[in-house]
Amino acid sequence: MRVRDTDILLPTTMVGSYPRPTWLTGKVFGEYDEPDYIDYGTKERFWDAVQLCVDDQVRAGLDVLADGQQYFETETMHEYGQVFHFWAHHLKGFARWGDPIAIDLYKKFHAPMVTGDVEWVRPIYAPAAEAAQFAANGQPVKIAVQGPLFLAHCCTDNHYGEMKPLAMDIAKAFNAEFKDLAARGVDWIQIHEPLTYYGEEPWFLEVLNTAFEGVDAHRIWHICYGNQGGNPGVADQRGQDMFPFAFDADVDQIHIEAARRGPGDLPHLAGLPERMSLGVGVIDVKSTVIETPESVAELLTTAAEHVPAERICVSTDCGMLNLKREHAQRKLHALVEGTRIARDRLS
């Protein structure tokens, strides 16, 4: 795969989130009508946390570095609900409090409420990109975010009345944000969208494509099977349902979970369009058991039976925010060591 101006066989990265240091707690960023940071002390702690996160990735040997989503509050299980609110609190047209989320797994969280036309007002992830780029010291940087369909499904709509126009306006706001990030030099931009959860309505891809339209960065769709507790209804292999439907997405890479669920979805990716690469999750983020390099290498070798190794990217199954930092560190080292074994076998 091409990473900037270099061809790398099986380039390595992680999906996005990473454990916070214990001394960074609570809210980091202001909302759309507030300053970027809630105060300057928090800004300094945040930059230090991003530096630690990036340093762990550099020490492990990852090729593309993620910001680690250190702005997410993850001190308790309930604060996981912030993933439903982060975008909404930074876009015009949302109120902070709606009904409980209707999805069984997330009913303990309340939804943001749509009260007017959804619009992008100002840069949202610029502070995260700035901190990550400083910490990366010139290495490629990826910013990963929850997707527009995810937000549309997990909010209380008191304005649009229909899902599609709501989702499309959210996607247009995402597009403005992504173009801003690309202009700031962010190399890879990744959306997390659980297609397996939403079904296969054709207009879902229209929303995804609108979010990425004209974005001058490497565009990734992480097909998310869930992190904390996983997504309901997707315990079985779903490759037969996702593909080739997902091949019409206007993205540069499709990423799937393969460590937790095994390689069963991989045969359905044999027809992956040549314009796309495949991100393969080789680290189970729902387990504290550390993978062996050999198990990582075997999974990558299997993936290369269906998609050429030159079009495979190596990553974690999902975000690592629910792990302890020691577990996350050791898992990243296993990812890189296993990839080195696979490179020797496949080169």
Sequence and secondary structure as in RCSB ss.txt:
>XXXX:A:sequence
MRVRDTDILLPTTMVGSYPRPTWLTGKVFGEYDEPDYIDYGTKERFWDAVQLCVDDQVRAGLDVLADGQQYFETE
TMHEYGQVFHFWAHHLKGFARWGDPIAIDLYKKFHAPMVTGDVEWVRPIYAPAAEAAQFAANGQPVKIAVQGPLF
LAHCCTDNHYGEMKPLAMDIAKAFNAEFKDLAARGVDWIQIHEPLTYYGEEPWFLEVLNTAFEGVDAHRIWHICY
GNQGGNPGVADQRGQDMFPFAFDADVDQIHIEAARRGPGDLPHLAGLPERMSLGVGVIDVKSTVIETPESVAELL
TTAAEHVPAERICVSTDCGMLNLKREHAQRKLHALVEGTRIARDRLS
>XXXX:A:secstr
 EETTEE SS B   SB    TT  S  B  TTS SBS HHHHHHHHHHHHHHHHHHHHHT SSEE BTTTS  S
SSGGGGGGGTTTGGGEEEEES  SB SSGGGTTSB  EEEEEEEE S SSHHHHHHHHHHHTTS EEEEEE HHH
HHHTSEESS  SHHHHHHHHHHHHHHHHHHHHHTT  EEEEE  HHHH   HHHHHHHHHHHTT  SEEEEE   
 SSS  TT  S  HHHHTTGGGGS  SEEEEE TTT GGGGGGGTT  TT EEEEE S TT  S   HHHHHHHH
HHHTTTS GGGEEEE SS  TTS HHHHHHHHHHHHHHHHHHHHHH 
